[in-house]
Amino acid sequence: MEKFENWHDTNYKKILILPAIVLILSLFYLTFFYLQTGDIINKDVTLTGGIAITISTQVSAQELETYLSQTIQDFEIKTISDNTGTQIQLIITAKEQDTSILILTLEEFLEYELTSENSSTETTSASLSQDFYKQLIVAIILAFFWMSAVVFLIFSKGKKTKFQVIVLNILFGFFLGNFFLKTNPVISAIIFMIFAVALIRIYIKKSVPAFAVMLAAFANIIMTLAVVNIVGIQMSTAGIIAFLMLIGYSVDTDILLTTRLLRRKESVNKALFGAFKTGTTMTITSIIAITTALIAIYSFESVLNQIFTILLIGLGFDLFNTWITNASIIKWHIQTK
Amino acid sequence: MAHSDKMKITFRIWILIIVVALSLISVFGLPPQALEKGLIITSVEQNSSVFQDGLREGMTLQSINGQEIKLLEDYRSAMKEITNLEENETTKLIIQTKQIEIINLYDRTILEDISLEEIPLTKIKTGLDLRGGARAFVKADIPLNDAQLNDLIAVSEQRLNVYGLSDVKFFKVETSSGDNLMGIEIAGSSPEDLEELIAKQGHFEAKIGNETVFVGGDKDITHVGRTGSDAMITECFAVQEGESCNFQFTIFLSEAAAQRHADITDELSINGSYLSKKLDFFIDGQQTSSLNIGSSLKGSVTTQIAISGSGQGGTRNEAIESAKAEMKQLQTILITGSLPFKLEIVKIDKISPNLGEEFSKQILLAGLFAIIAVSLVVFVRYRKIKASLALVTVSLSEVLIILGTAALIGWNLDLPSIAGIIAAIGTGIDSQLIILDEARDKRESIKQRIKKALFIIITAFTTTFVAMIPLTGFLSFMGIGAASAGLLKGFAVTTLIGITTGVLISRPAFADIARQLEE
């Protein structure tokens, strides 16, 4: 234990290089991904618009695929089975313009009419999906910035700065809601950057611990996003929920760490170790609970699968970012004070 | 306290116990509704004879002709006699509900007038994606202001009501580009032609030649006959592929429209016993039927016009049903008229009720496994049965409180809501672990330590709280999350309920429990 403490005392600044490298690589990858695909995620039919039909059938996916490919090109089939591996349902997704032809071809193939009793269909127009997607992005950005504001308000001092931060965040909200992604993207981006830089500057100047919490949360999102893309997950609205849950969970451990260190009655290392024990128990409990749940329901291929998978990736990065990124920064901050 | 095994029930623990008890009542009812015998009547066709006798939606059917009804099968067997009746034959039924008793003669149509379902175990309502149903978002071709949207909702509501759909919810949806959309949610199984019902404008026009005599809506049409001799099936006859039935109903025109009719017909020449041009009916620009105009009507101010049409089917009954449906549709169009804009469905989801059951099962399964996993981890970490038990019990009570609150406010639990419950419980377990760990820390007084734990918990609570706000749709005045909120609102709502009741009720109680376990 003492050996590790000594090692950490000499090296805690150096190990910051690890998350820095991973973060930069992830950002590079996401930029590259954006340039290639025009977006930072792979969107599934719930976000791009189109049709998804769920039918209860024993017919094999391959058979259906061969048949459907005669009439439409761009479609996908997912098989859903129960715990014994028996197929229960097929989900067929296609582009919006293929809706009617898909239904017709399916009915031809199945030799019965699709009704609201024997099938589920979800159709969303591309324009509406695009709009929902934008609004969700805005909601997530705002959630993130408002969380930062709360963390800042709690870990900083000085009424004037606190007031400034609150006002800036409310203005930022109005900007995101009314102008962002609507007017010229370049101008929007510039205003966005001004707000972000102003807020980050205040956070760094007035409260390094608050900044460290948010940096860890940010790194968490970016790294998870990069892995989600590398693995090839097609994100649905449910996936976006997962990111919101992830921000919440990761900020919890960061707040625990920060509070324990700032209000400590013992040495920094003792406090850090105590926080580490509690924090990892929290995260590992979540990881084990989610893994078991995921195994239990994996074959159903429901939206919960995606939420749980993204949470697992994210919680892994949370361990990394809380106990390396955040811990090192706050230790550094306390040592230099 | 230190050496006694008995837990002191503090004030905060009492609050938790009371709230859990209230939640149980909220979820299961008092007395538990599962113990109640009978079937719930989910809908009664308006103006049917049994409706006029006083049977209403929401009543609990207990017996028919003295035969006790517990399951849907009981109902079917009790109604067997009436199923076998010939058309126009009637039989006596004694319908005993919890609320009233009805004795009357009924014919076969009663079977279609009533729909029932078994009394559900809990009062929890599930959302569309679990229970099945349909949801549609409708956009107009011009930007709608609030008044126009309200008109649209009123007309659509009326239209769906005429079609016998009553469990329908309408709401406004605003997109980020400022478009006002109409949202519709229909629970349970939905009609196959829902798209047409919602989006088809049903713009009705009656023309003679190129001149419009009257259009649908209450400006030109003062009344549409829907009962008795004003609306009926006039005749049925065999056709090539089965049967065909004609219907006829009377409409009453406003004076202005009647005058138009007189002016236009005045110009026409007489051709035998009819006028030279016919009265043509158009729906959405498509000609649906045309009537010969009797020569005696030339130039006359007629306020009453008979509209007729037909329906076909394989058998006579099918033909009658189809004619009735046709008539109803036409009547609706004539009553509700049309709005000055075209509609487009931008999103429509139809979820089969059968597929939703699968989901519910797997969610329970996932929850069960997660709870077992959490209990094991906590036990391995702390090696204390009591602490682990307390943690799992408090977490389960949190689930109950969330469900109870959801049942109380009538929130429909959909998949995002369930994700929200998972999120809230996860946060709850995290917070309890913090309390347990702080309580074990021996360097400060227990009060100090619990205070520190609660500080961390309240900070974490506040961050999650503000993060959920953009998803609730409360910030639509800021232009945030108005449309998307509809889809993910459930997540925000259950998370908010969970973390708020957690921080106010279960965390303080758990802190007291943890303190006692450590003392």
Interface residues (C-beta under 8 A of the other chain):
Chain A: T54 S56 I88 Q89 T115 S116 E117 N118 S119 S120 T121 E122 T123 T124 S125 S127 L128 D131 F132 K134 Q135 L136 V138 A139 L142 A143 F144 W146 M147 A149 V150 V151 I154 G173 F174 L176 G177 N178 L181 K182 T237 A238 I240 I241 L244 M245 I247 G248 Y249 V251 D252 T253 I255 L256 T259 R260 R263 K265 E266 G274 K277 T278 T281 M282 I284 T285 S286 I288 A289 I290 T291 T292 A293 L294 I295 A296 I297 F300 S302 V303 L304 I307
Chain B: G132 A134 F137 K139 T175 S176 S177 L181 S189 S190 E192 E344 I345 V346 K347 I348 D349 K350 I351 S352 P353 N354 L355 E358 F359 Q362 I363 L365 A366 G367 L368 F369 A370 I371 I372 A373 V374 L376 V377 V378 R381 L415 P416 A419 I422 A423 G426 T427 I429 D430 S431 L433 I434 D437 E438 D441 R443 E444 K452 F455 I456 T459 A460 T462 T463 T464 V466 A467 M468 I469 P470 L471 L475 M478 G479 I480 G481 A482 A483 S484 A485 L487 L488 F491
